[in-house]
Amino acid sequence: MPSLVEESTRAELRSEAQRHLVLLAGEAAVLRDDQWLAIEALVAERRKALVVQRTGWGKSAVYFLSTILLRARGAGPTVIISPLLSLMRNQIAAAERAGVRAVAINSANAQEWGPLYAEVQAGSIDALLISPERLNNPEFRDKVLPVLIASCGLLVVDEAHCISDWGHDFRPDFRRIRRLLEQLPDGTPVLATTATANSRVVDDVAEVLGLHQGADDVLVLRGSLDRESLHLSVLELGEQAERLAWLADHLEELPGSGIIYTLTVAATIEVADFLASRGFQVAAYSGRTDDAERRVAEQDLLDNRVKALVATSALGMGFDKPDLGFVVHFGAPSSPIAYYQQVGRAGRSVARAEVILLPGAEDREIWRYFASVSFPENGRVQEVLAALASADSPLSIYAIEARVALSRTRLGVLLKILDADGVVRRVRGGWEITGAEWSHDDTHYARVAQVRVDEQEAMRAYISTKGCRMRFLRVALDDPSAEDCGRCDNCLGVRRSGATSAMAVQAAAERLERPGVTINAKRQWPTAMDLLAIDVKGKIPAVEQAEPGRAIARFTDLGYGARVRAAVDPGVGDQILAPELVRAAIAVLGAWRGEWPERPAGVVGIGSLTRPNLISSFVNEIATVGRRPVLGIVPHSGTPRLERSNSALRLKAVFAAYELPTELRDLLAGEYQGRPLFLLDDYLDTGWTIATVARRLRLAGAGPIYPLVLGLAG
């Protein structure tokens, strides 16, 4: 292998690395032996390295110090592929401390791409951080990537476990890195790092990146995954109100500031709102939080201006707050590996950090929901490939959506996987087929699905284990040096108090029993409806729209979520509306009342092929309570609801499926012309059933339409 350090000894190189480490991490920082082994392999020997080390070990120091040393010896810029915006921000801040000129190109700084592209081409930066998605942006791929490939001094794949679909955080875009590696000049050093990978995932990462153990040009470093500062405990409290109350009563006792993880976006809002009502400085944080708000929230946590961020896993990999004092999970993640990754945010530079798991009865249902959004079955994949093969020009994702019954999210994941496998290609204007052969590996996907089930059972075993909790997590990650930690609740034989005050429990119960979620009305037709012979496009005219409506709860809400989900579960059959949901609907109407310029004059229901009794009882109860007449139920003449479909195909399915009964038309043309009405349905998914029926009511003469549904999917 060619060497860039023939003019200096290895001892001098290590001394140089140590001097820069002090700038990066402070006067007390000392270069670890394994860190030096990785740096030596990358800089002096131009080798490839796979580093699997615990969170907080200092993996980023390896690639920033290597960047400094390589740049000083004439190498080109380092390319760092990172999965999260928060990770990029922390890495750039760290790089600046060490004197590294680092920039990022991602979705949050689109206005800066032009100047940054120019800097890349001019060679004036030391490190470029990019998201894996950027590798397939046509402009970046065609204009910038060739320059990077030709000049790259070091390629870093951070959080490399995202490459593996066996792992807990698979991201299809990472698979594109394989093709990037094939184009690098010979002798370009490559570093892949992760803290959360068991042996199966490590082997998969090595296979994809060509970092095979035993190869002459590959260094594999795998260290102990113990975290001596972490004190793990589990507290099983059962009811959601009791868990919320425990947080309110005990949050102040936890050291410093920290993170409260939840399983859903809705839960971040609910938990944060409740804690704020109890006087705590907290904020909700998820993938749906505006980027500017996320930056503020992250900085508030870093500066200890909040007691906690209530977050989904969006606040995870790479977020670096060395003095983070605690991590609490309100609900259990679906695997011990994901749990280890998240708790690793705590205790990097403090002697003791508290890690507390508050599992919930609803966890398994949430795990099942997310697991259902898996790789599509072979028939759907072939439909996508056939649609692309029959097209005369590239198809946008909207045009593909109009041909295949997949949600936007699942279709996007599928296209990324097919792209990484070289079967399709993203170009200007959309997607096209490459002609490469592809087969659906049923056996592989079945095994991956089984692994997910096994991980869920392992997480349940972690909750109930009587043994050492840290050892349990380390064994799950195939750490060969796993041993009892002597610190967790089981090792010490000390159970954390589950005491809660009656006042806090009552306040939490009242918060959870407060139903009502706003439904945003549809304002725009889906793109490419002409391909489905539906003559609508652009904005929906205001006189054809529904007003903003209400649902009792989202299916994922902590309070009424499980109850509204159970009411529409196909497995329970068609039943009349439960009294508690009637009361909840009445409460929603009471809170909503002040927003109607004129009180709705009648009630209309949307017919159901599978739940006619539920709809009929819902309509009659609301009409009775509101002392308003039932004007009719609009019958459904089509096929049952398309599950897991997309907006375009859902609109096609319902657009002609609902015709207003003659009696209802007569009422709207007569005494109810221009009058506001309630429109009731069981639940809202894509929203096109409500939008379609509301449009027909408006066109027939009705005034404002106020939708009310039991549940809101998603």
Buried (B, 14 or more C-beta within 10 A) or exposed (E): EEEBBEEEEEEEBBEBBBEBBBBBBEEEBEBBEBBBBBBBBBBBBBBBBBBBBBBBBBBBBBBBBBBBBBBEBEBBBBBBBBBBBBBBBBBBEBBEEBEBBBBBBBEBBEEBBEEBBEBBBEEEBBBBBBBBBBBBBEEBBEEBBEBBBEBBBBBBBBBBBBBBBBBBBBBBBBBBBBEBBEEBEEEBBBBBBBBBBBEEBBBBBBEBBBBBEEEEBBBBBBBBBBBEBBBBBBBEBEBBBBBBBBBBBBBEEBBBBBBBBBBBBBBBBBBBBBBBEBEBEBBBBBEEBEEEEBBBBBEBBBEBEBBBBBBBBBBBBBBBBEBBBBBBBBBBBBBBBBBBBBBBBBBBBBEBBBBBBBBBEBBBBBBEBEBEEEBBEEEBBBBBBEBBEEBEEBBEBBBBBBBBBBBBEBBBBBBBBBBBBBBBBBBEEBBBBBEEEBEBEEEEBEEBEEBBEEBBEBBBEBEEBEBBBBBBBBBBBBBEEBEEBEBBBBBEEEEBEBEBEEEBBEBBBEBBBBBBBEBEBBEEBBBBBEBBEBEEEEEBEEEBBBBEBBBBBBBBBBBBBBBBBBBBEEEEEBEBBBEEBBBBBBBBBEEBEEEBEEEBBBBBBBBBBBBBEBBBBBBBBBBEBBEBEBBBBBBBEBEEBBEBBBBBBBBBBBBEBBBBBEEBBBBBEEEBEEBBBBBBBBBBBBBBBBBBBBBBBBEBBBBBBBBBBBBBBB
